[in-house]
Amino acid sequence: MVRKLILEKLEELELNMAEVSKRLGRNETYLQQFLKRGSPRELHERDRIMLAEILSVSEDQLRGPSSILPKREYVKSNQTTRESLIADPSRRPRVAENQQPMSDFIPASQLVGDRDLPVFGTAQGGSGALIVSNEPVDWVVRPDPLLRVKDGYGMIITGDSMDPALRAGSVALINPHLPPGLGDFCLFRSHAEDGTTHAVIKEYRGETEVVWKVRQYNPPKDFTLKKSEWQIRHRVVGTYFN
């Protein structure tokens, strides 16, 4: 049970949640939200790796959901509309300020609703950038984080610059309206005059008036992207494999 183990290790090592949250590069309420409110439902891969080192446990011990949280009640319905395929709307993830509600791996079995989420294909474009297809290459059922998000979309990940957090072949789920916090993954898009769209997915580390500050994991590197060249920033709220 992940949450119970973390609480026990925090007490054993005399660490507080706010301190450890900051060491993870998160808002000081991040661990409290995870342990007490179940958000996110599972630890992000990057956080799992770092937290395992802090708590001196194996990464596998921090993998998976915990069973100590109260069970949520679901509304059953025989209707076939999208509304009947989700739980009580009051339980849907709420986005608080500086909180990352969901950036974890999402099993395909958790995708619900109509098959109306566009997924765009990608090809390696050099310098870590992806060339994005102009039209969707697939349409899939919607995951909970994008259930009611207008203009939400998916994008196939190519390359390993964000391994192990984002794996090649998985689909990044994008919410174009949700502002990111430090440590969130973001998709940055560049639109060339010839109509070609390039994109990169990196960890968001802040910004100035002229640049985005970003981080990649493989190889580890912090750098900047010029806003004049990378005009669009959209937040990644999850990934899944077919």
C-alpha positions in Angstrom: 0.0 0.0 0.0 1.9 3.0 -1.3 0.4 5.8 0.8 0.7 3.9 4.0 4.4 3.1 3.2 5.2 6.7 2.5 3.6 7.9 5.7 5.5 5.3 7.7 8.8 6.2 6.1 8.2 10.0 6.5 7.6 9.4 10.2 10.6 7.0 10.5 13.0 9.5 8.8 11.4 12.5 10.6 10.5 14.2 7.3 7.5 16.4 6.8 5.4 16.4 3.6 6.1 20.0 2.7 9.9 19.5 2.9 9.8 16.4 0.7 7.4 18.0 -1.8 9.9 20.8 -2.3 12.7 18.3 -2.8 10.6 16.7 -5.5 10.4 20.1 -7.2 6.7 20.3 -6.4 4.4 22.7 -4.6 4.7 22.2 -0.8 1.1 20.7 -0.7 1.9 18.0 -3.4 2.5 15.1 -1.0 -0.4 16.0 1.2 -2.7 16.1 -1.8 -1.4 12.7 -2.9 -1.6 11.1 0.6 -4.7 12.6 2.0 -6.9 13.4 -1.0 -5.7 10.8 -3.6 -4.6 13.3 -6.2 -2.9 12.2 -8.3 -4.1 8.7 -8.0 -0.6 7.3 -8.6 2.8 8.9 -8.4 4.3 10.3 -11.5 7.3 8.2 -12.7 9.7 11.0 -12.1 8.4 11.6 -8.6 8.4 7.9 -7.8 12.1 7.6 -8.7 13.1 10.6 -6.6 10.9 9.8 -3.7 12.2 6.2 -3.6 15.7 7.6 -3.2 14.6 10.1 -0.5 12.8 7.4 1.5 15.4 4.7 0.9 12.9 2.2 -0.6 12.8 0.5 -4.0 10.9 2.2 -6.9 8.6 -0.8 -7.2 7.4 -0.3 -3.6 6.0 3.0 -4.6 4.2 1.7 -7.7 0.5 1.4 -8.0 -2.5 2.9 -6.1 -3.1 2.6 -2.4 -6.0 0.8 -0.9 -6.2 2.8 2.3 -8.2 5.7 0.8 -12.0 5.6 1.2 -13.8 4.0 -1.6 -15.6 6.4 -4.0 -19.2 5.8 -4.9 -20.1 5.5 -8.5 -23.4 6.2 -10.1 -24.7 3.3 -12.2 -26.9 3.9 -15.2 -28.3 1.9 -18.1 -28.1 4.8 -20.4 -25.6 4.7 -23.3 -24.7 8.4 -23.3 -21.3 9.7 -22.3 -22.8 10.9 -19.0 -23.6 7.3 -18.1 -20.0 6.1 -18.6 -18.5 8.3 -15.9 -18.7 8.3 -12.2 -20.5 11.0 -10.2 -19.3 14.3 -11.7 -18.6 15.6 -8.3 -15.7 13.2 -8.0 -13.9 14.3 -11.2 -10.4 15.7 -10.6 -10.5 19.3 -9.5 -7.6 21.5 -10.5 -6.4 23.6 -7.6 -3.8 26.4 -8.0 -0.3 25.0 -8.5 -1.6 21.5 -8.3 -0.9 18.8 -10.9 -4.1 16.7 -10.9 -3.0 14.0 -13.3 0.1 13.4 -15.2 0.4 9.6 -14.6 0.2 6.7 -16.9 -3.4 5.9 -17.7 -4.3 2.4 -18.7 -6.4 2.2 -21.9 -9.1 0.4 -19.9 -9.8 3.7 -18.1 -10.6 5.5 -21.3 -14.4 6.2 -21.4 -17.0 8.0 -23.5 -17.3 8.5 -27.2 -14.5 7.8 -29.6 -14.1 11.5 -30.4 -10.6 12.5 -29.1 -8.3 13.2 -32.0 -4.8 11.7 -31.9 -2.0 13.3 -34.0 0.9 11.3 -35.4 4.5 12.3 -35.2 7.8 11.7 -36.8 11.3 12.5 -35.5 12.3 15.9 -36.9 15.8 16.5 -35.6 17.2 18.2 -32.5 14.6 16.4 -30.4 11.7 18.0 -32.1 8.7 16.0 -33.6 7.0 16.7 -36.9 3.3 16.7 -36.2 0.7 15.4 -38.7 -1.8 18.1 -40.0 -4.7 15.7 -39.6 -5.5 13.2 -36.8 -4.3 9.7 -37.5 -6.8 8.2 -35.1 -9.8 8.9 -32.9 -10.0 7.3 -29.4 -12.3 7.3 -26.4 -11.8 10.1 -23.9 -9.9 9.7 -20.6 -11.3 11.2 -17.5 -9.0 14.3 -17.5 -10.2 15.3 -21.0 -13.8 14.2 -20.7 -15.3 17.7 -20.9 -12.3 19.6 -22.3 -13.0 21.4 -25.5 -10.1 21.1 -28.0 -8.4 18.4 -26.0 -6.3 16.0 -28.1 -3.6 13.3 -28.0 -0.2 13.1 -29.6 1.9 10.0 -30.2 5.3 10.3 -28.5 8.4 9.6 -30.6 11.9 9.4 -29.2 13.2 8.8 -25.7 14.3 12.3 -24.5 11.8 12.1 -21.6 12.3 8.5 -20.6 11.4 6.9 -18.2 8.5 9.3 -17.5 7.2 9.5 -21.1 7.8 6.4 -23.3 8.0 6.3 -27.0 4.9 4.9 -28.5 2.6 6.2 -25.8 0.0 8.9 -26.4 0.3 12.2 -24.5 -3.0 13.6 -23.5 -3.2 17.4 -23.9 -5.4 20.0 -22.3 -4.7 23.2 -24.2 -6.5 25.4 -21.6 -4.9 24.3 -18.3 -1.9 26.4 -17.1 1.1 24.4 -15.9 2.9 24.5 -12.6 6.6 23.9 -12.2 7.4 20.3 -12.9 4.4 19.6 -15.1 5.0 18.3 -18.6 4.1 20.6 -21.5 3.9 20.3 -25.3 5.5 23.2 -27.0 4.5 23.8 -30.7 6.3 25.7 -33.4 4.4 26.6 -36.6 6.7 27.2 -39.6 5.8 29.4 -42.6 5.7 26.3 -44.9 2.9 24.9 -42.8 5.0 22.4 -40.9 4.2 21.9 -37.2 7.0 20.9 -34.9 6.6 19.9 -31.3 8.6 19.0 -28.2 7.4 17.6 -24.9 9.5 18.8 -21.9 9.2 19.5 -18.2 8.1 23.0 -17.6 10.5 24.9 -15.3 9.2 28.5 -15.6 9.4 31.3 -18.1 10.5 34.9 -18.9 9.0 37.4 -21.3 11.0 35.8 -24.1 11.7 32.1 -23.3 10.2 29.0 -21.9 12.5 27.2 -19.3 12.4 23.5 -19.8 14.1 20.2 -18.8 14.6 16.9 -20.4 15.6 13.6 -18.8 17.5 11.6 -21.4 20.2 12.9 -21.5 19.5 15.2 -18.5 19.5 18.8 -19.6 18.0 22.2 -18.8 17.6 24.7 -21.6 15.3 27.3 -23.0 12.9 27.6 -25.9 12.4 31.0 -27.6 8.7 32.0 -27.4 9.1 33.7 -30.8 9.9 30.2 -32.3 7.7 28.0 -30.0 4.5 30.0 -29.9 2.2 27.5 -28.2 2.4 25.8 -24.8 -0.1 23.1 -23.9 -0.2 21.1 -20.7 0.1 17.3 -20.7 -2.3 15.7 -18.2 -1.5 12.0 -18.8 -0.3 9.3 -21.1 -1.6 5.9 -22.1 -0.7 2.9 -24.3 -3.1 1.3 -26.7 
